[in-house]
Amino acid sequence: MLVNMKEILEIAEKEQYAIPCINTPNVETIRAVIGAAEELNTPIIIDHAQVHDPLIPIERIGPEMLKYAKAASVPVCVHLDHGSDYDFVLRALKVGFPSIMYDCSALPYEENLKRVKEFVKIAHPAGITVEAELGVMASTAEDTHGEEDAESRVLTNEDIKEFFTEPEEAKAFAEETGCDALAVCFGTMHGIYAEPPVLDIDRVKALRAAIPDTCRVVMHGASGVEFSQVQEAITAGCSKVNYYSYMAKAATKFVADRVAETDGKIAYHELQEEAFEFMKGYAKDVIKAFKNGK
């Protein structure tokens, strides 16, 4: 069942759990993530990140995401992740995505607010939910497909603090723009961590208290964070949690190990289905962890 984010995130916050948002850059991952959600009878969000578009264009993967979402036995939101280019956002709308992250966080605060507010005015009458970001989320080279020098992107926990979102600024931004969800920074980053991350849970509580009830708090960069810390963040107020990099890393290792174990004799179609089953199991672990015992 294809849905937008608004209703399922309201339910998640009320019941104090979070819905995972997982990148699905190929059909096997789409099948794995939705299959995991169906087996656990829980809503799920699948997304296409703008950074993945050079690997597989949204015009190719988007229709597959929508097809599997519509056929699912559980609510599935198909979401655009980190759409920072307005032309790319329009491409997602043309494909039929019911939920958009319009990420203008790299711009000055006032410009970010202005652009998101203008987009919300267009999106909401069409039933499209809008996520924004406040506080530039740090990224590693692994998350940007080598677009920047890896050595220059190694960030410590102290480095990440400079990107933290201020609660009062988040309050004003959410109230002014009317966005449905706001990605905030409190200790996570995109990609692979240089050291075990430490989340500022008190900041999450302050952000949730400050941000209007009509807007959900979003955690990006959960991949690589201990599930116990993620669960604390969920209890503190995060109802959408993005996860992918470490799942992809684990799947790569699984495939490499299976090729080595079979001395390269495993057939591609067999390997593909084994990888699908592995990713489905991994996604189930993520979903169960983010359900917070619910």
C-alpha positions in Angstrom: 0.0 0.0 0.0 1.6 3.3 -1.1 1.3 6.1 1.4 3.0 9.4 2.1 4.9 9.9 5.4 2.6 12.1 7.4 0.2 9.5 8.7 2.6 6.7 9.5 5.0 9.0 11.3 2.2 10.4 13.4 1.4 6.8 14.5 5.1 6.0 15.1 5.6 9.0 17.4 2.4 8.3 19.3 3.5 4.8 20.0 7.1 5.8 20.6 8.9 3.9 17.9 10.6 4.9 14.7 10.0 3.9 11.1 13.3 3.1 9.2 13.9 4.9 6.0 16.2 2.7 3.9 17.9 3.4 0.6 16.8 1.0 -2.2 19.1 1.5 -5.2 18.3 -1.8 -6.9 15.3 -4.2 -7.1 16.9 -6.8 -4.8 17.1 -4.1 -2.0 13.5 -3.0 -2.7 12.3 -6.6 -2.4 14.4 -7.2 0.7 13.3 -4.1 2.7 9.6 -4.4 1.8 9.7 -8.1 2.3 11.1 -7.6 5.8 8.4 -5.1 6.7 5.7 -7.4 5.4 7.0 -10.3 7.5 7.0 -8.1 10.6 3.7 -6.4 9.6 5.0 -2.9 10.0 5.1 0.3 7.9 8.4 1.1 6.1 9.9 4.0 4.1 12.1 3.3 1.1 14.0 6.0 -0.6 16.1 7.1 -3.5 19.0 9.4 -2.7 20.1 12.0 -5.2 23.7 10.8 -4.6 22.7 7.4 -6.0 21.2 8.8 -9.2 24.4 8.5 -11.2 24.3 4.8 -10.4 20.7 4.3 -11.3 18.5 7.2 -12.5 15.3 7.9 -10.6 13.3 7.3 -13.9 14.5 3.7 -13.8 14.4 2.8 -10.1 11.5 5.0 -9.1 8.8 3.1 -11.0 10.1 -0.2 -9.5 9.9 1.3 -6.0 6.3 2.5 -6.6 5.3 -0.8 -8.1 6.5 -2.9 -5.1 5.1 -0.3 -2.6 1.6 -0.4 -4.2 1.6 -4.2 -4.1 2.8 -4.5 -0.5 0.5 -5.7 2.3 1.8 -3.0 4.7 2.0 0.8 4.3 5.1 1.8 2.3 6.2 5.4 1.7 8.4 6.0 -1.3 10.6 9.0 -0.5 13.2 11.2 -2.1 16.3 11.5 0.1 18.4 14.6 0.1 17.0 16.2 -3.0 19.2 19.3 -3.1 18.7 20.2 -6.7 15.2 21.6 -7.5 15.3 20.1 -11.0 15.9 16.7 -9.4 13.0 17.2 -7.0 10.8 17.9 -10.0 12.0 14.7 -11.6 10.9 12.8 -8.5 7.5 14.4 -8.5 7.1 13.5 -12.2 7.9 9.9 -11.5 5.2 9.9 -8.8 7.0 10.1 -5.4 4.5 11.0 -2.6 7.2 12.2 -0.2 10.1 14.6 -0.8 13.1 15.7 1.2 14.0 19.1 -0.2 17.4 19.6 1.3 18.6 23.2 1.2 20.6 22.9 4.4 23.9 23.8 2.7 22.4 27.3 2.1 22.2 30.1 4.6 19.4 29.7 7.1 17.1 32.3 5.5 17.5 30.9 2.0 16.9 27.4 3.3 13.7 28.6 5.0 12.5 30.5 2.0 13.0 27.6 -0.5 11.4 25.0 1.8 8.4 27.2 2.6 7.8 27.9 -1.1 8.0 24.1 -1.9 5.6 23.2 0.9 3.0 25.5 -0.6 3.2 23.5 -3.8 3.5 20.1 -2.3 0.8 20.0 0.4 -2.2 20.7 -1.8 -1.0 17.7 -3.9 -0.9 15.4 -0.8 2.9 15.3 -0.9 4.8 15.3 2.4 8.0 17.4 2.8 11.1 16.8 4.8 13.7 19.4 5.3 17.1 19.6 7.1 18.5 22.1 9.5 22.2 22.0 10.4 24.4 20.6 7.7 24.8 16.8 8.1 28.5 15.9 7.8 29.3 13.2 5.2 32.3 10.9 4.5 33.7 10.1 1.0 32.0 6.6 1.2 28.7 8.4 1.2 29.5 10.6 -1.7 30.9 7.9 -4.0 34.4 9.4 -3.8 33.4 12.9 -4.9 35.7 14.3 -2.2 39.1 13.2 -0.8 38.5 10.5 1.8 41.3 11.7 4.1 39.7 15.2 4.3 36.4 13.7 5.2 37.4 11.8 8.3 35.5 13.5 11.1 35.7 13.0 14.9 32.9 13.3 17.4 34.2 16.8 18.3 34.2 17.8 14.6 30.6 16.7 14.2 29.5 19.0 17.1 29.9 22.1 14.9 27.0 20.8 12.8 24.5 20.5 15.7 21.0 21.9 15.3 19.8 24.6 17.7 16.3 23.8 19.2 15.0 27.4 19.0 16.2 27.7 15.4 14.5 24.4 14.6 11.3 25.6 16.2 11.2 28.8 14.1 12.1 26.9 10.9 9.4 24.3 11.3 6.7 26.8 12.2 7.6 29.1 9.3 8.0 26.5 6.6 5.2 24.1 7.6 7.4 21.1 6.8 6.2 17.7 7.9 9.5 16.3 9.0 12.8 17.9 10.0 16.2 16.2 9.9 18.3 17.5 12.7 22.0 17.0 13.8 22.9 15.8 17.2 25.9 13.5 16.7 25.4 11.5 13.6 26.8 11.8 10.0 26.3 10.1 6.7 28.6 7.3 5.6 31.3 5.4 7.6 32.3 6.7 11.1 35.9 7.4 12.0 35.1 6.5 15.6 32.1 5.3 17.5 29.5 8.1 17.5 28.1 9.6 20.7 24.6 11.1 20.4 23.5 14.1 22.3 20.2 12.7 23.6 19.4 15.8 25.7 19.5 17.8 22.5 17.0 15.4 20.9 14.7 16.0 23.8 15.1 19.7 23.5 14.5 19.6 19.8 11.3 17.5 20.1 10.0 19.9 22.8 10.7 22.9 20.7 9.5 21.7 17.3 5.7 21.9 16.7 3.6 18.7 17.0 2.8 18.9 13.3 6.4 18.2 12.4 8.3 15.0 13.0 12.0 14.8 14.2 14.2 12.8 11.8 17.5 11.1 12.5 19.9 10.7 9.6 23.1 8.6 9.7 21.9 5.9 12.1 23.9 3.3 10.2 26.9 2.6 12.3 25.4 3.8 15.6 24.9 1.3 18.3 21.2 0.3 18.4 21.0 1.1 22.1 21.8 4.8 21.3 19.4 4.9 18.4 16.7 3.5 20.7 17.4 6.3 23.2 17.1 8.9 20.4 13.7 7.3 19.4 12.5 7.4 22.9 13.6 11.1 23.1 11.5 11.9 20.0 12.8 10.7 16.7 10.1 9.0 14.6 11.9 8.5 11.3 15.4 7.1 11.2 17.5 6.8 8.1 19.7 3.7 7.7 21.7 2.3 4.8 25.6 2.6 4.6 26.4 -0.3 7.0 23.7 -2.5 5.5 25.3 -2.0 2.1 28.7 -2.7 3.6 27.5 -5.9 5.3 25.9 -7.1 2.0 29.1 -6.5 0.1 31.0 -8.6 2.7 28.4 -11.4 2.5 28.7 -11.6 -1.3 32.5 -11.6 -1.2 32.5 -14.3 1.4 30.1 -16.5 -0.6 32.2 -16.1 -3.7 35.3 -17.1 -1.8 33.5 -20.0 0.0 32.4 -21.5 -3.3 35.7 -20.9 -5.0 33.9 -18.6 -7.4 31.5 -21.4 -8.6 28.3 -19.9 -7.3 26.1 -18.8 -10.2 25.1 -15.1 -10.4 21.4 -15.8 -10.0 22.0 -17.9 -6.9 24.3 -15.2 -5.4 21.7 -12.6 -6.1 19.0 -14.5 -4.3 21.2 -15.3 -1.4 22.2 -11.6 -1.1 18.4 -10.7 -1.2 17.8 -13.1 1.7 20.7 -11.7 3.7 19.5 -8.1 3.2 16.0 -9.0 4.2 17.3 -10.5 7.4 19.4 -7.5 8.0 16.5 -5.1 7.4 14.3 -7.1 9.8 16.9 -6.6 12.5 16.9 -2.9 11.9 13.1 -2.7 11.9 12.8 -4.7 15.1 15.5 -2.5 16.8 13.7 0.7 15.8 10.3 -0.6 17.0 11.8 0.0 20.4 10.1 -3.1 21.9 6.7 -2.1 20.6 
